[in-house]
Amino acid sequence: MCIIRPAAVCDALSLITLMKANEGEPNLMNEVGEFSLTLKEEIDWIERMRCAPNSIHLIAECDGRVRGTCVCQGGHRSADRHVARLGIVVQREFRGRGI
């Protein structure tokens, strides 16, 4: 069973693992070797998304493991706070399952 929930600091290592495992996948913005966030940087990112009033970071958790992530990040300037950037990554084995 899979659940969608907000990302938490305790997910940081799992998110790094997910991103590195999916580097080079078609339609992903990271080529192999480009994802380079440290654990501290990932924790800081999760916290920034959690505190941003116009952003959200979600996790797809299946059987207790992070299998996907979705970030909707709103703009930072007053002129673009209504504009969002969307990123979605789902582990290959879990694609096509409605996550």
N, C-alpha and C positions, 0 to 999 in steps of 0.2 A: 504494500500500500504506500502511496506517495501523498505527501502533504506539501502545501505551499505556505511558507511562513517568512517573516522578516529575518534578514541576516542578523547574526549575533557575533560578537567578538570571538566566541568559542568556535566559530566556523572558519576562521581565518586560514588555518593550515589546510583544511579540506578544500577551500576555494582556490588556494594556490595550486594544490594538487590537480584539481579539476581543470584549471586554466592551462597548466603545463601539459596535461594529458591531451588537451584539445588543440594545442598549437599546430598551425599548418592545415587545419581542417578547412574545407571549402566554406566560403562566406564568413570566416572568422577574421577579425581585424589583425590578429597576431600571427606573424609567420613563426616558424620554428626558431626558438631562442630569443624571441622578442619580449616575452612576458618575464619581467625581472623584479617584480615587487618582493621586498623582504617581508618577513612575518610582521614586523612593526609597521611597515608601510600599508600592508593589507588591513591590519587592525585599525590604523588611522583612517583608511578609506571607509571601512565599515562604520566607524563612528561618525565621520563626516556625513555619510548618506543618512544615517539614523537621525542626525540632528538637523538636516536640511529640511526646511518647510515645504519645498517643492520637489523633493526627490524621494525615491524608495528603492531599496535593495532587497530582493526576495530570493529565497532558496527553495529549490525542489528537493525534498528529503524523502528518500525511498528506503524502507527497511533500515532506518537509522543512519543512512549515509547520504551525503550531499551528492546529488546526481545532476543538478542544474542550478543556474542562477540567472536572474533577470535584474538589470539596473535601469531605472528610468531617472535620469539626472536632469533636473531643471537648470535653466540658465542662472548666472550669478548677477548679471547687471539688471537694473530695473527695466530696461528696454527688451530684455530677452528672458525674463523670468517665466514667461508663458510658453517658452520653447523648450522641448526636452530632447535628450539624446537617449536612445534605447539600445541596450545590448542584451542579448540572450545567448546563453551557452547551455547546451544539454549534452550530457555524456552520450556518445554514439549508441550504446546498447539500450538507451532509454528514449531515444527519439521515436516518434510515431506512436507514442503511448498516451498522448493527450496532456503531457506536462507543459 
